[in-house]
């Protein structure tokens, strides 16, 4: 299974379908029966059932409260060709979204959840390496509500989460699931408008992530944004169709790091991403299988050049992990930090060599 980008098809939803759209919270309820002769009194059964109903009611109330508080901060973004989602970042009209949502556009139409009046927005900066971007409303409307952003360190497997956005252009839609895993490293395809980024520490969720959800909000039951839904997994056995219940969100720590730098400086000045400082390509073995990354060029003063790696060398390991493709090299580097020392194994004229490299910044 590989993770790839879901994008919204270029089509409108027939009006007849809108009757089925509902933002009501999911009701968690239980029911029980008591078999004759079980020894359980009617009053005990009634008390237990009432408690279960109260528990389900509390959960429903939590859902409704979160939706009421967060949905006004989730917007729909139209680029002229496609639709995506975004999150109001602050009271100055900055909106954070995915880089693949804005693509190469610089002007956008934004619709907020509590108003049908479209607003104009302009690109501040895009950072495709992390698939994040910031746009800014040309005019900030009264009552614009910024989202509350959470803490990545508090995200745990099993937490209930809600994904909010505009799947298939259905603005203000909400899906429900849990945090399925944390710390995933996922490579995004470059086809179909994807950035080709390799992103570390992503949050995996079972909440449905559909085309148009990209750039929206993954929210916990405290009403805090814990990530930006970005990718849904595809399954080759399904003809690269969506693999149900496997979606990925960029963690809120990275969202805040990138957005803060873009808003302050107009660009990302410190990516926090490690780099070898090479241009490379995947090479094949005699049996036509991927077998390493050939160094096409090294950056002057870069990490690889400083360690003596040069054009023509073929990298086969980073640390103890095998490197067979340029994608696998990117995935290994995504877990490392600038300044970290790693051992790089490479082949030069058929001879294997290993050197220690101090990683640079991407």
C-alpha positions as CSV (number, residue, x, y, z in Angstrom):
1,X,0.0,0.0,0.0
2,X,1.3,3.4,-0.8
3,X,0.1,6.8,0.2
4,X,-0.9,9.2,-2.5
5,X,-2.8,12.4,-3.0
6,X,-6.5,12.6,-3.2
7,X,-7.6,15.6,-5.2
8,X,-11.1,16.9,-5.9
9,X,-12.5,15.9,-9.3
10,X,-13.5,18.8,-11.5
11,X,-17.2,18.4,-11.2
12,X,-20.1,19.9,-9.3
13,X,-22.4,18.1,-7.0
14,X,-26.0,17.9,-8.3
15,X,-28.3,20.0,-6.1
16,X,-30.5,16.9,-5.5
17,X,-27.7,15.5,-3.4
18,X,-27.6,18.3,-1.0
19,X,-30.7,17.0,0.8
20,X,-28.5,14.2,2.1
21,X,-25.9,16.5,3.7
22,X,-26.0,16.5,7.4
23,X,-23.7,17.9,10.1
24,X,-25.4,16.3,13.0
25,X,-23.1,14.7,15.5
26,X,-22.7,10.9,15.6
27,X,-24.8,9.4,18.4
28,X,-23.0,6.8,20.4
29,X,-25.6,4.6,22.0
30,X,-25.9,1.2,23.6
31,X,-28.8,-1.1,24.2
32,X,-29.1,-4.2,26.3
33,X,-31.5,-7.0,27.0
34,X,-31.9,-9.2,30.0
35,X,-32.6,-12.8,29.5
36,X,-35.3,-14.5,31.7
37,X,-33.8,-16.1,34.8
38,X,-30.6,-14.1,34.6
39,X,-31.1,-12.8,38.1
40,X,-30.9,-9.1,37.0
41,X,-33.7,-7.0,38.4
42,X,-35.7,-4.7,36.2
43,X,-34.6,-1.7,38.3
44,X,-30.9,-2.6,37.8
45,X,-31.4,-2.9,34.0
46,X,-33.1,0.4,33.9
47,X,-30.4,2.1,35.9
48,X,-27.6,0.7,33.7
49,X,-29.4,1.6,30.5
50,X,-30.0,5.2,31.7
51,X,-26.3,5.5,32.5
52,X,-25.4,4.2,29.0
53,X,-27.8,6.7,27.4
54,X,-26.2,9.5,29.4
55,X,-22.7,8.4,28.3
56,X,-23.8,8.5,24.6
57,X,-25.5,11.8,25.1
58,X,-22.4,13.3,26.6
59,X,-20.3,12.2,23.6
60,X,-22.9,13.6,21.2
61,X,-22.8,16.9,23.1
62,X,-19.0,16.9,22.9
63,X,-19.2,16.4,19.1
64,X,-21.8,19.2,18.7
65,X,-19.8,21.6,20.8
66,X,-16.6,21.0,18.9
67,X,-18.3,21.4,15.5
68,X,-20.0,24.6,16.7
69,X,-16.7,26.1,17.9
70,X,-14.3,25.0,15.2
71,X,-16.3,24.9,11.9
72,X,-16.5,28.7,11.6
73,X,-12.7,28.6,11.4
74,X,-12.6,26.2,8.5
75,X,-12.9,27.7,5.0
76,X,-13.4,26.6,1.4
77,X,-10.7,27.7,-1.1
78,X,-11.3,27.9,-4.8
79,X,-8.4,28.3,-7.1
80,X,-10.4,28.7,-10.3
81,X,-9.8,25.0,-11.2
82,X,-10.2,23.0,-8.0
83,X,-11.5,23.3,-4.5
84,X,-9.8,22.7,-1.2
85,X,-10.0,23.7,2.4
86,X,-8.1,25.9,4.8
87,X,-8.0,27.0,8.5
88,X,-8.2,30.6,9.7
89,X,-4.8,31.0,11.5
90,X,-5.2,34.4,13.1
91,X,-7.3,37.5,13.3
92,X,-5.3,39.3,10.5
93,X,-6.9,37.0,7.9
94,X,-4.1,34.5,7.4
95,X,-5.3,31.1,6.4
96,X,-3.1,28.0,6.4
97,X,-3.7,25.2,3.9
98,X,-1.8,22.7,1.8
99,X,0.7,23.7,-0.9
100,X,-1.0,21.4,-3.4
101,X,-4.3,23.2,-2.8
102,X,-2.9,26.5,-3.9
103,X,-0.7,24.9,-6.5
104,X,0.8,27.7,-8.7
105,X,-2.1,30.1,-8.2
106,X,-1.7,33.5,-6.5
107,X,-5.3,34.6,-6.1
108,X,-8.2,32.7,-4.5
109,X,-11.8,32.9,-3.6
110,X,-12.5,31.9,0.0
111,X,-15.9,31.1,1.6
112,X,-16.1,30.9,5.3
113,X,-18.5,28.4,7.0
114,X,-20.9,31.0,8.5
115,X,-21.3,33.1,5.3
116,X,-22.1,32.5,1.7
117,X,-20.4,35.7,0.6
118,X,-17.1,34.8,-1.2
119,X,-14.0,36.7,-0.1
120,X,-10.8,37.4,-2.1
121,X,-7.4,36.2,-0.9
122,X,-3.8,36.3,-2.1
123,X,-0.9,34.0,-1.7
124,X,1.7,34.9,1.0
125,X,4.0,32.0,0.4
126,X,4.0,28.2,-0.4
127,X,6.4,25.6,1.0
128,X,5.9,22.5,-1.2
129,X,8.7,20.6,0.7
130,X,6.3,20.2,3.6
131,X,3.1,20.7,1.5
132,X,2.0,23.8,3.4
133,X,1.1,27.3,2.3
134,X,-0.4,30.5,3.8
135,X,-2.8,32.8,2.0
136,X,-4.3,36.1,3.3
137,X,-7.7,37.6,2.9
138,X,-7.6,40.9,1.1
139,X,-10.2,42.3,3.5
140,X,-10.9,40.8,6.9
141,X,-14.6,40.4,7.6
142,X,-16.0,41.1,11.1
143,X,-16.4,38.1,13.3
144,X,-13.6,36.1,11.6
145,X,-12.7,33.4,14.1
146,X,-9.2,31.9,14.3
147,X,-8.9,28.3,15.2
148,X,-7.3,27.0,18.4
149,X,-4.2,24.9,17.7
150,X,-3.2,22.1,19.9
151,X,0.0,20.3,21.0
152,X,1.5,17.5,18.9
153,X,3.1,15.9,22.0
154,X,-0.4,15.4,23.4
155,X,-1.7,13.5,20.3
156,X,-2.2,9.8,21.2
157,X,-3.3,6.7,19.4
158,X,-7.0,6.1,20.1
159,X,-8.1,9.7,20.5
160,X,-11.4,10.6,18.9
161,X,-10.9,13.1,16.1
162,X,-13.1,15.0,13.6
163,X,-12.0,15.9,10.1
164,X,-13.5,19.2,8.8
165,X,-13.4,20.6,5.3
166,X,-15.0,20.6,1.9
167,X,-14.9,17.0,0.5
168,X,-16.1,17.0,-3.2
169,X,-17.0,20.6,-2.7
170,X,-19.5,19.9,0.1
171,X,-18.4,22.8,2.4
172,X,-18.7,22.5,6.1
173,X,-18.6,18.6,6.1
174,X,-17.5,16.7,9.1
175,X,-16.3,13.1,9.4
176,X,-15.3,11.2,12.6
177,X,-12.6,8.6,13.5
178,X,-9.7,8.1,15.8
179,X,-5.9,8.7,15.7
180,X,-4.8,5.4,14.3
181,X,-1.0,6.0,14.6
182,X,1.5,8.8,15.0
183,X,5.0,9.3,13.6
184,X,4.3,8.1,10.1
185,X,6.6,9.1,7.3
186,X,4.7,9.4,4.0
187,X,5.8,10.2,0.5
188,X,3.3,12.2,-1.6
189,X,3.0,11.6,-5.3
190,X,3.9,14.3,-7.7
191,X,1.3,13.3,-10.3
192,X,-2.2,14.9,-10.3
193,X,-1.0,18.1,-8.7
194,X,0.9,16.6,-5.7
195,X,4.1,18.2,-4.5
196,X,6.1,15.0,-4.3
197,X,7.0,15.9,-0.7
198,X,8.2,13.3,1.9
199,X,6.6,14.3,5.2
200,X,7.7,12.9,8.6
201,X,5.7,12.5,11.8
202,X,2.3,12.5,10.2
203,X,-0.8,11.6,12.1
204,X,-2.7,8.6,10.7
205,X,-6.4,8.7,11.2
206,X,-9.5,6.6,10.4
207,X,-11.6,9.7,9.8
208,X,-12.6,9.8,6.1
209,X,-10.3,12.1,4.1
210,X,-11.8,12.7,0.7
211,X,-10.9,15.0,-2.3
212,X,-11.4,18.6,-1.1
213,X,-10.6,17.8,2.6
214,X,-7.0,18.7,1.9
215,X,-5.9,21.8,3.9
216,X,-8.8,21.5,6.4
217,X,-8.7,20.6,10.1
218,X,-8.2,17.4,12.1
219,X,-9.6,18.3,15.5
220,X,-9.7,16.7,18.9
221,X,-12.6,16.8,21.3
222,X,-11.1,19.8,23.1
223,X,-11.8,21.7,19.9
224,X,-8.0,22.0,19.1
225,X,-6.6,21.5,15.6
226,X,-4.0,18.7,15.8
227,X,-3.2,18.4,12.1
228,X,-4.1,19.3,8.5
229,X,-5.6,16.4,6.5
230,X,-3.4,16.0,3.5
231,X,-3.3,12.5,2.1
232,X,-5.4,9.4,1.8
233,X,-3.8,6.0,1.2
234,X,-4.5,4.2,-2.0
235,X,-4.4,0.4,-2.6
236,X,-2.9,-1.0,-5.8
237,X,-5.1,-4.0,-5.5
238,X,-8.1,-1.6,-5.8
239,X,-6.7,-0.1,-8.9
240,X,-5.1,2.7,-6.8
241,X,-8.6,3.4,-5.3
242,X,-8.9,4.8,-1.8
243,X,-8.0,2.4,1.0
244,X,-10.9,3.1,3.5
245,X,-10.0,4.4,6.9
246,X,-6.3,5.3,6.2
247,X,-5.7,9.0,6.0
248,X,-2.8,11.2,7.0
249,X,-2.5,14.7,8.5
250,X,0.5,17.1,8.8
251,X,1.1,17.5,12.6
252,X,0.2,20.8,14.2
253,X,3.8,21.4,15.4
254,X,5.0,21.6,11.8
255,X,2.0,23.6,10.7
256,X,2.7,26.3,13.3
257,X,6.5,26.2,12.6
258,X,6.0,26.8,8.8
259,X,3.0,29.2,9.1
260,X,4.8,31.4,11.7
261,X,7.9,31.8,9.5
262,X,5.9,32.5,6.4
263,X,3.8,35.2,8.2
264,X,6.8,36.8,9.8
265,X,9.3,36.6,6.9
266,X,7.3,35.8,3.8
267,X,9.2,32.5,3.4
268,X,10.5,29.6,5.4
269,X,13.9,30.4,6.8
270,X,14.5,27.3,8.9
271,X,12.8,24.2,7.6
272,X,14.1,21.8,10.3
273,X,14.5,19.3,7.5
274,X,17.8,17.5,7.0
275,X,19.6,17.3,3.7
276,X,22.6,15.6,2.1
277,X,23.1,18.4,-0.4
278,X,22.9,16.2,-3.6
279,X,21.0,15.9,-6.8
280,X,20.3,12.2,-7.3
281,X,18.4,9.7,-9.4
282,X,17.4,6.1,-8.8
283,X,19.7,3.5,-10.5
284,X,18.7,-0.1,-11.4
285,X,20.7,-3.3,-11.0
286,X,21.5,-5.8,-13.7
287,X,18.1,-7.5,-13.0
288,X,16.4,-4.1,-13.4
289,X,15.6,-3.7,-9.7
290,X,16.1,-0.3,-7.9
291,X,19.5,-0.6,-6.2
292,X,20.6,2.8,-5.0
293,X,20.7,6.6,-5.6
294,X,23.3,7.8,-8.1
295,X,24.8,11.2,-7.2
296,X,24.3,13.5,-10.2
297,X,25.7,16.6,-8.5
298,X,26.7,17.8,-5.0
299,X,25.9,21.2,-3.6
300,X,29.0,23.4,-3.0
301,X,29.6,23.4,0.7
302,X,26.9,20.8,1.2
303,X,26.9,17.9,3.6
304,X,27.8,15.2,1.0
305,X,30.6,17.3,-0.6
306,X,32.1,18.0,2.8
307,X,32.3,14.3,3.4
308,X,34.0,13.6,0.1
309,X,31.0,12.2,-1.8
310,X,31.0,13.2,-5.4
311,X,29.1,12.9,-8.7
312,X,29.1,9.3,-9.9
313,X,28.9,7.7,-6.5
314,X,25.9,5.5,-5.8
315,X,24.4,5.8,-2.2
316,X,23.2,2.4,-0.9
317,X,22.7,3.0,2.8
318,X,21.9,5.9,5.2
319,X,22.7,4.9,8.7
320,X,21.7,1.2,8.8
321,X,18.8,1.5,6.4
322,X,19.1,0.4,2.8
323,X,18.6,3.1,0.2
324,X,17.2,1.7,-3.1
325,X,15.4,4.7,-4.6
326,X,15.4,8.5,-4.4
327,X,12.1,8.2,-2.5
328,X,13.6,5.9,0.1
329,X,16.5,8.3,0.6
330,X,14.0,11.1,1.2
331,X,12.0,9.0,3.7
332,X,15.1,8.2,5.7
333,X,16.3,11.9,5.7
334,X,12.8,13.0,6.8
335,X,13.3,11.4,10.2
336,X,16.7,13.1,10.8
337,X,17.6,16.6,11.8
338,X,20.1,19.2,10.5
339,X,23.5,18.9,12.3
340,X,22.9,15.2,13.0
341,X,25.8,12.8,12.1
342,X,25.0,9.7,10.0
343,X,27.0,7.1,8.3
344,X,26.5,7.0,4.5
345,X,27.5,3.9,2.5
346,X,28.1,4.3,-1.2
347,X,29.7,2.6,-4.1
348,X,32.5,4.2,-6.2
349,X,33.8,2.3,-9.2
350,X,32.5,-1.0,-7.7
351,X,34.1,-0.4,-4.3
352,X,31.9,0.1,-1.2
353,X,32.9,3.0,1.1
354,X,31.4,4.4,4.3
355,X,31.8,7.9,5.6
356,X,30.3,10.0,8.4
357,X,28.2,12.9,7.2
358,X,27.0,15.9,9.2
359,X,23.6,16.6,7.7
360,X,22.7,20.1,6.4
361,X,19.4,22.0,6.0
362,X,17.0,21.3,3.2
